[in-house]
């Protein structure tokens, strides 16, 4: 019997695919990170998620858009491009301190990203985690639920629903209405 001794296994394109630590633990590369100062779309990775992933998650902090009147929100990518119009079936909800819940029904709105309805002031600074999950490798309907924090205002809010796609999610990012985009934020996208 022979022994193969390696510290790192790479893909043919030179990127690390797996690292074996000195204690024998295996580290698979299953994430991508990004920091954004100014961009019309905010994409830690549009085409980085492998097709076998059943759960795709984005953790985001300090996401702030530039233009008053824009509605920022997470965006799903398929084959490296934004999911097409009509893919999202969701609701956006919010409530202030002791106030009633306000609900925006976007199930048939035709959006190309998850919009934070009514939260158009650039002083809204979002942080949180959103996971898109599918139930099998033969279906591309992903369920999601997200309740992000807002550093700028004391609100409880979030998105919940499904996104129905023609293929597996290839990446996640953020989008907004204008080309001015965003002026801050960091994110990590990972999958399992």
N, C-alpha and C positions, 0 to 999 in steps of 0.2 A: 504494500500500500504506500502510496506517495502522498505528500502534503503540498498543497498549493498555498504559498504565503503571499498575501497582498495586504496593503493598507487602504487602497482606493481602487474602485472600478469606475471607469469612465465610459460614457457614450462615445460612439465613433466621431461625433462632432467636437469632442474635447471637454464637454461639460461633465461634472461629477454626477454620477448616478447613485453611488453607494460608498460609504466609508465604514471600515471595520476598525473600531477602537481597540486599544491595547488590552482591554478587559474582555474582548470578544463581542461586545455589543455592536449591532449593526445600525447605522444611520442612513436611512433612505432620504434622498433629496425630494421633498414633497411640498415645497413652498417657493414663493417668489415674493420679494418685497419691493416697495417703491416709496419715494418721497417726492412731492410735487409742489412747486412754487407757483407756477402759472401754466395753465393748459386748458384748452377747450373741452377735452375729455381727460379723464383721470384714470389711467389704465395701468395698474401694476403688472398686468399680463393678459393680453388679449388672446394669445394662442400658446398657453403654457400648460394647461390642465390636460392630463392624459384621458383618453376616451373611456377607460375603465372606471374612472372615479364615480362613485355613487353619491358622495357628499362633497360639495365645494363650498368653502367658507372664506369670507373676507373679514378680517379685523381691521377697523379703521379708527384713526384718532385725529382730532383737530381739523376736520374737513370743513373748509369755508369757501363759499363762492363769492364772486366779485360783484355782479350786477344785480341791483335791486329789481325785483320782479321775476327773477329766475326761480325755477323750482328744481333744486338739486336732488339727486338720488342715485342708488346703485344701478348698474347696468350689466347685463349678461351678454357674453360673446359666444357665438357658435361659429366654428371654422375660422376664427380670427376676426370676425365682423360682428357688429352689434346685432342682437336678436331683432328680427323684423317686426314691423308694426303689427299689433294684434296678438303678440305672444304672451303678454302679461294679463293676468286675471287676478286683480287684487283690490284691497281697500287700504286707505290711509286713514288713521285715526289719531286724534289728539285731545288732550284736556289740560286745563290749567289747574291751579290750586283750588280744589273744591268745586270746580265747574263741571258742567255736563260734558259728556263725550261728544266730540264733533267727528263725523264720519264722512269721508269722501269715497264714493263708490266708483272705482275705476275698472270694474270688471270688463267693460266693453269700450273703454276710452280710446284704445288704439295707441297707447303710449309705447315709446321705444326705450324707456327706462322707468324705474319706480320713482314717481314724483312725490316730493314732500309738499302736498297741496296746502297752499296758504303760507308756507314758511319761506317767504321770498326775500326777507331781509338778510343782507350779508352778515349781520351779527349772529345769525344762527350758526353755531359751530358744532358739528355732529361727531360723535364717537360711539362705537358699538361693534357688534358682530352680527353678520347675517350668514346663514347657511342655506344653501339650495340642495335638497335631497330628492333622489328618485328611488323608486321601490325596486326596480330591476334593470338589468342591462339592455332589455329589449324595449324599454319605454323611455321617452325623453320628456316626461311631465315631471317637473321638479316642484316640490312644496317648499315654502319658505315662511319665516316669521322673524321679525326684527323689531326690537324696541330700543332705538338709539338714545343716548344721552344728548343733552343740548347745553353746552357750556354758556351760551348766550342768554338763554331764557329758561324759566322754571316750568317746563312742560313735560308731560308724559305722552309719548307718541310712538307710532310705529306703522309698519307695513305687514300685511299677511295675505297669502294667496298662493297662486301657482303660476308657473311659466311653462308654456307648452311649446317645445322646440322640435326642429327637424332632425337634430342630431345632438350629441353630448355637449355640455358646456365646455368651451375651450378657454375661458377666462372671465374675470370679473373686473369692473372698474366703476367709475362714477361719471355722470353726465349732467349737463345743465342746459338751459334754453339758449343761451347766447354764446358767441365765440370767445367772449372774455374768459369764461371758464372759472377756474379756482385760483385762490392765492395761498392756500396752505393745505397740509394734510399728509399723513403717512398711512400706509396700509401693508398688510401681509395677506396673501392668498394662499390657502393650502387645501389639500384634498385627501380623501381616503376612499 
